[in-house]
Amino acid sequence: YNNLAYSYGYMKNRSEVTAAARKYIALHPDTWNAYHSGWEAHIVAGMYDEAIQIMEEAREKWPDYLDRISSYIGRSHLLKGELGKAREIFRQEQRPWYMCITFLFEGKYNEAYGLIDGIVKSAQKEKNLSREWTTRIQLALILALQKKYEKAMEEIAKAEELTQKAFGEDHLSRSIILDYINGLVLIKKGDYETAKSKAEYIKKKIQDKKLDIILMDYYNLLLAELFIAQNEGQMASGVLEKFTGSASLTSAHYWHIVARIHELQGNWDEAIETYLKSYSNTQLTYWGISDPFYFYWSASLFDYRVGILYAKKGDVAKAIEHLGKFVERWKNADPGIAEFENAQKRLVVLKNAQ
């Protein structure tokens, strides 16, 4: 019933996911995994109220897991778009990272940066090198979103200095991740030649050092991203067959690439379906090569991307619905964010056309 609940969740079969999840809980009422799986299967299906209800029931049964349960309830509200409720839960639970994510969902990158910078300082004070390493990468990504590319590179360099001390024998694998992030910043900057060199550097390092083959997915992600940035959908599509099986199971970036390839090739329905499937798939936040920050940042732009796709399809009502949600949520966004300004303009044109 556990596997069934997840399967129905991925298929968005609302009645069956609830039946399977409830059966699993009934058969194993004293197993935490029954409640966690029930929550996650409903989240994957986009059934946020039902997911919250399961965690409310778990609160009574699992008092030792209250912090975790509150986090799950907060994330349910976040993905449902109830940012105020999510933020209040994360504030009460003193979870600044998740509070940062709520600001990403509103385009408030300055506030998100401030929270992550605070986590970096806290990690330094506690001498928690691995945490400092991770959050410096996230600082770099926020800085790239703000088009502060040189500062983003500085954060990556600081993380590089920590890598060997923080991770010991695993430092080479971690350095691959840094090279990948570096490449993403270069692409964002528009420096495609240097980004291509960085991708080839990743490939060579993995081969020369005989590192785990799964790390080649970082090379493939970067290469596909590079082709997409240059509107070369066919070339990006050719990269998909080179990924390991882990990417489709664990990487939000992989599914974002799949959706954008469909978009470049004019496959609007397939692109929308891919965004829908990956939007609330929280399993893309904690396994393998996954990156929670990328998952939530991508989710924050869901209505924007899907709204544009509906407009391209000619479904004006759906386009207005999604772009309207996005503009309302981002109404207090930092100035100068291209996605928000584009959404505002498109929404005016669509409403006039309607």
C-alpha positions as CSV (number, residue, x, y, z in Angstrom):
1,Y,0.0,0.0,0.0
2,N,3.0,2.3,0.6
3,N,4.2,1.9,-3.0
4,L,0.6,2.1,-4.3
5,A,0.1,5.4,-2.6
6,Y,3.1,6.9,-4.2
7,S,2.2,5.4,-7.6
8,Y,-1.3,6.9,-7.5
9,G,0.3,10.2,-6.3
10,Y,2.5,10.4,-9.3
11,M,-0.6,9.7,-11.5
12,K,-2.6,12.4,-9.7
13,N,-5.3,9.8,-8.9
14,R,-6.8,11.6,-6.0
15,S,-9.3,9.0,-4.7
16,E,-6.9,6.1,-5.0
17,V,-3.9,7.8,-3.4
18,T,-6.0,8.5,-0.3
19,A,-7.4,5.0,-0.2
20,A,-4.0,3.4,-0.4
21,A,-2.4,5.8,2.1
22,R,-5.1,5.3,4.6
23,K,-4.9,1.5,4.3
24,Y,-1.2,1.6,4.9
25,I,-1.8,3.7,8.1
26,A,-4.5,1.4,9.2
27,L,-2.3,-1.6,8.8
28,H,0.7,0.0,10.5
29,P,-0.6,2.6,12.9
30,D,2.5,2.5,15.0
31,T,4.9,3.0,12.1
32,W,6.1,6.6,11.5
33,N,6.8,5.8,7.8
34,A,3.1,5.2,7.3
35,Y,2.3,8.8,8.2
36,H,5.3,10.2,6.4
37,S,4.5,8.3,3.2
38,G,0.9,9.2,3.5
39,W,1.9,12.9,3.7
40,E,4.3,12.7,0.8
41,A,2.1,10.7,-1.5
42,H,-0.6,13.4,-1.1
43,I,1.9,16.2,-1.6
44,V,3.1,14.6,-4.9
45,A,-0.6,14.4,-5.9
46,G,-1.0,18.1,-5.1
47,M,-3.5,17.3,-2.3
48,Y,-2.2,19.7,0.3
49,D,-5.1,19.8,2.7
50,E,-5.2,16.0,2.9
51,A,-1.4,16.0,3.5
52,I,-1.8,18.5,6.3
53,Q,-4.5,16.4,7.9
54,I,-2.3,13.3,8.0
55,M,0.5,15.3,9.8
56,E,-2.1,16.8,12.2
57,E,-3.0,13.2,13.1
58,A,0.7,12.3,13.4
59,R,1.2,15.2,15.9
60,E,-0.9,13.3,18.4
61,K,0.8,10.0,17.9
62,W,4.4,11.0,17.5
63,P,5.3,13.7,20.1
64,D,9.0,13.1,19.5
65,Y,8.7,14.1,15.9
66,L,7.0,17.5,16.5
67,D,9.7,19.5,14.8
68,R,9.7,17.3,11.7
69,I,5.9,17.3,11.6
70,S,5.7,21.1,11.8
71,S,8.2,21.3,8.9
72,Y,6.0,19.1,6.8
73,I,2.9,21.1,7.6
74,G,4.8,24.3,6.7
75,R,6.0,22.9,3.4
76,S,2.4,21.8,2.6
77,H,1.2,25.4,3.1
78,L,4.2,26.6,1.0
79,L,3.4,24.5,-2.0
80,K,-0.3,25.3,-1.7
81,G,0.7,28.9,-2.0
82,E,-0.2,29.9,1.6
83,L,3.0,31.7,2.3
84,G,1.9,33.6,5.4
85,K,0.9,30.4,7.1
86,A,4.1,28.6,6.0
87,R,6.3,31.5,7.1
88,E,4.7,31.7,10.6
89,I,5.3,28.0,11.2
90,F,8.9,28.3,10.1
91,R,9.4,31.4,12.2
92,Q,7.9,29.6,15.3
93,E,10.1,26.6,14.7
94,Q,13.2,28.8,14.1
95,R,13.8,27.4,10.6
96,P,15.5,30.3,8.7
97,W,16.3,28.1,5.6
98,Y,12.6,27.4,5.0
99,M,11.7,31.0,5.8
100,C,14.2,31.9,3.0
101,I,12.3,29.7,0.7
102,T,9.0,31.5,1.4
103,F,10.7,34.7,0.3
104,L,11.9,33.1,-2.9
105,F,8.2,32.3,-3.7
106,E,7.6,36.1,-3.6
107,G,10.6,37.2,-5.5
108,K,12.1,38.8,-2.4
109,Y,15.7,37.8,-3.1
110,N,17.2,40.4,-0.8
111,E,15.4,39.0,2.2
112,A,16.2,35.4,1.2
113,Y,19.9,36.4,0.9
114,G,19.8,38.0,4.4
115,L,18.5,34.8,6.0
116,I,21.0,32.5,4.2
117,D,23.8,34.9,5.1
118,G,22.7,34.6,8.8
119,I,22.9,30.8,8.5
120,V,26.5,31.1,7.1
121,K,27.5,33.2,10.1
122,S,25.9,30.8,12.5
123,A,27.7,27.9,10.9
124,Q,31.0,29.8,11.2
125,K,30.4,30.4,14.8
126,E,29.6,26.8,15.5
127,K,32.5,25.7,13.2
128,N,30.1,23.6,11.2
129,L,32.1,23.4,8.0
130,S,29.7,21.3,6.0
131,R,26.8,23.5,6.7
132,E,28.8,26.6,5.9
133,W,29.8,25.0,2.6
134,T,26.2,24.2,1.6
135,T,24.8,27.6,2.5
136,R,27.6,29.4,0.7
137,I,26.6,27.6,-2.5
138,Q,23.0,28.8,-1.9
139,L,24.3,32.4,-1.3
140,A,26.0,32.1,-4.7
141,L,22.8,31.0,-6.4
142,I,20.8,33.9,-4.9
143,L,23.5,36.3,-6.0
144,A,23.3,34.9,-9.5
145,L,19.6,35.5,-9.5
146,Q,20.3,39.1,-8.5
147,K,22.9,39.3,-11.4
148,K,25.7,39.8,-8.9
149,Y,27.9,37.3,-10.7
150,E,31.3,38.3,-9.3
151,K,30.1,38.1,-5.8
152,A,28.5,34.7,-6.6
153,M,32.0,33.5,-7.8
154,E,33.5,34.8,-4.5
155,E,31.1,32.6,-2.5
156,I,31.9,29.6,-4.6
157,A,35.6,30.2,-4.0
158,K,35.1,30.4,-0.3
159,A,33.2,27.1,-0.4
160,E,36.1,25.6,-2.4
161,E,38.4,26.5,0.4
162,L,36.3,24.6,2.9
163,T,35.8,21.4,0.8
164,Q,38.7,19.2,1.9
165,K,38.4,20.0,5.6
166,A,34.6,19.7,5.6
167,F,34.4,16.4,3.6
168,G,37.7,14.6,3.8
169,E,37.9,11.7,1.4
170,D,34.7,12.8,-0.3
171,H,36.1,16.2,-1.2
172,L,36.6,15.4,-4.8
173,S,32.9,14.6,-5.3
174,R,31.9,17.8,-3.6
175,S,34.3,19.8,-5.8
176,I,32.4,18.5,-8.8
177,I,29.2,20.0,-7.3
178,L,31.0,23.3,-6.9
179,D,32.2,23.2,-10.5
180,Y,28.6,22.5,-11.6
181,I,27.3,25.5,-9.6
182,N,30.2,27.6,-11.1
183,G,29.1,26.6,-14.5
184,L,25.4,27.6,-13.8
185,V,26.5,31.0,-12.7
186,L,28.6,31.4,-15.9
187,I,25.6,30.5,-18.0
188,K,23.4,32.9,-16.1
189,K,26.0,35.5,-16.8
190,G,26.0,34.7,-20.5
191,D,29.6,33.5,-20.6
192,Y,28.9,30.3,-22.6
193,E,32.4,29.6,-23.7
194,T,33.8,29.5,-20.2
195,A,30.8,27.5,-19.1
196,K,31.5,24.9,-21.8
197,S,35.1,24.7,-20.6
198,K,33.9,24.2,-17.1
199,A,31.6,21.3,-18.2
200,E,34.5,19.6,-20.0
201,Y,36.7,20.1,-16.9
202,I,34.1,18.3,-14.9
203,K,34.0,15.4,-17.3
204,K,37.8,15.1,-17.4
205,K,38.1,15.3,-13.6
206,I,35.6,12.5,-13.1
207,Q,37.4,10.3,-15.7
208,D,41.0,11.1,-14.5
209,K,40.1,10.6,-10.8
210,K,37.9,7.6,-11.6
211,L,35.0,9.1,-9.6
212,D,31.5,7.6,-9.3
213,I,29.8,7.5,-12.7
214,I,26.7,9.2,-11.2
215,L,28.7,12.4,-10.9
216,M,28.6,12.6,-14.8
217,D,25.0,13.8,-14.3
218,Y,26.4,17.1,-13.1
219,Y,28.3,17.3,-16.4
220,N,25.1,16.4,-18.3
221,L,23.0,18.9,-16.4
222,L,25.5,21.7,-17.2
223,L,25.8,20.7,-20.8
224,A,22.0,20.6,-21.3
225,E,21.6,23.9,-19.5
226,L,24.2,25.4,-21.8
227,F,22.3,24.2,-24.9
228,I,19.0,25.5,-23.6
229,A,20.4,28.9,-22.8
230,Q,21.4,29.1,-26.5
231,N,18.0,27.9,-27.7
232,E,19.5,24.6,-29.0
233,G,16.6,22.3,-28.0
234,Q,17.7,19.5,-30.3
235,M,21.2,19.4,-28.8
236,A,19.9,19.6,-25.3
237,S,17.5,16.7,-26.1
238,G,20.5,14.6,-27.2
239,V,22.0,14.9,-23.7
240,L,18.9,13.4,-22.0
241,E,19.8,9.8,-23.0
242,K,23.2,10.2,-21.3
243,F,21.9,10.7,-17.8
244,T,22.0,7.9,-15.2
245,G,18.7,6.6,-13.8
246,S,19.3,8.6,-10.7
247,A,18.7,12.0,-12.4
248,S,15.0,11.3,-13.2
249,L,14.4,10.1,-9.6
250,T,16.3,12.7,-7.7
251,S,17.0,15.9,-9.7
252,A,14.6,18.8,-9.9
253,H,17.0,20.4,-12.3
254,Y,16.8,17.4,-14.6
255,W,13.0,17.7,-14.9
256,H,13.2,21.5,-15.3
257,I,15.5,20.8,-18.3
258,V,13.1,18.2,-19.7
259,A,10.2,20.7,-19.5
260,R,12.2,23.5,-21.2
261,I,13.3,21.1,-24.0
262,H,9.7,20.4,-24.7
263,E,9.0,24.2,-24.7
264,L,11.9,24.9,-27.2
265,Q,10.5,22.1,-29.4
266,G,7.0,23.5,-29.3
267,N,5.6,20.6,-27.3
268,W,3.4,22.8,-25.1
269,D,1.3,20.1,-23.5
270,E,4.3,17.9,-22.7
271,A,6.0,20.9,-21.1
272,I,3.0,21.7,-18.9
273,E,2.6,18.1,-17.9
274,T,6.3,17.9,-16.9
275,Y,6.1,21.1,-14.8
276,L,2.9,19.7,-13.1
277,K,4.6,16.4,-12.3
278,S,7.7,17.9,-10.9
279,Y,6.2,20.8,-9.0
280,S,5.3,19.1,-5.8
281,N,7.5,16.0,-6.0
282,T,9.3,16.5,-2.8
283,Q,11.4,13.4,-3.4
284,L,13.4,15.7,-5.7
285,T,14.7,17.5,-2.5
286,Y,16.6,14.9,-0.6
287,W,18.0,12.0,-2.6
288,G,21.1,11.5,-4.8
289,I,22.1,14.6,-6.8
290,S,19.1,16.6,-5.7
291,D,19.3,20.2,-4.6
292,P,16.5,21.5,-2.3
293,F,17.2,25.1,-3.2
294,Y,16.8,24.5,-6.9
295,F,13.6,22.5,-6.3
296,Y,11.9,25.4,-4.4
297,W,13.3,28.1,-6.7
298,S,11.9,26.2,-9.7
299,A,8.6,25.7,-7.9
300,S,8.4,29.5,-7.2
301,L,8.3,30.1,-11.0
302,F,5.7,27.4,-11.7
303,D,2.7,29.7,-12.4
304,Y,4.9,32.0,-14.5
305,R,6.2,29.2,-16.8
306,V,2.9,27.4,-17.1
307,G,1.0,30.6,-17.7
308,I,3.3,31.5,-20.6
309,L,2.9,28.0,-22.0
310,Y,-0.9,28.2,-21.9
311,A,-0.7,31.6,-23.7
312,K,1.4,29.9,-26.4
313,K,-1.3,27.2,-26.7
314,G,-3.9,29.9,-27.1
315,D,-5.7,29.0,-23.8
316,V,-6.1,32.6,-22.7
317,A,-8.2,31.8,-19.6
318,K,-5.7,29.4,-18.2
319,A,-2.8,31.8,-19.1
320,I,-4.5,34.6,-17.2
321,E,-5.3,32.3,-14.2
322,H,-1.6,31.3,-13.8
323,L,0.0,34.5,-14.6
324,G,-2.5,36.3,-12.4
325,K,-1.5,34.1,-9.5
326,F,2.1,34.7,-10.1
327,V,1.8,38.5,-10.3
328,E,-0.3,38.6,-7.2
329,R,2.2,36.5,-5.2
330,W,5.1,38.6,-6.5
331,K,3.5,42.0,-6.2
332,N,6.1,43.0,-3.6
333,A,9.1,41.4,-5.3
334,D,12.5,43.1,-5.5
335,P,12.6,45.6,-8.4
336,G,14.1,44.6,-11.8
337,I,13.3,40.8,-11.8
338,A,12.7,40.0,-15.4
339,E,10.2,37.2,-14.9
340,F,7.9,39.5,-12.8
341,E,8.1,42.4,-15.3
342,N,7.5,40.0,-18.2
343,A,4.5,38.4,-16.4
344,Q,2.9,41.9,-15.8
345,K,3.3,42.9,-19.4
346,R,1.9,39.6,-20.7
347,L,-1.0,39.7,-18.3
348,V,-2.1,43.1,-19.6
349,V,-1.9,42.0,-23.2
350,L,-3.9,38.8,-22.5
351,K,-6.6,40.7,-20.6
352,N,-7.0,43.2,-23.4
353,A,-7.2,40.4,-25.9
354,Q,-9.8,38.6,-23.8
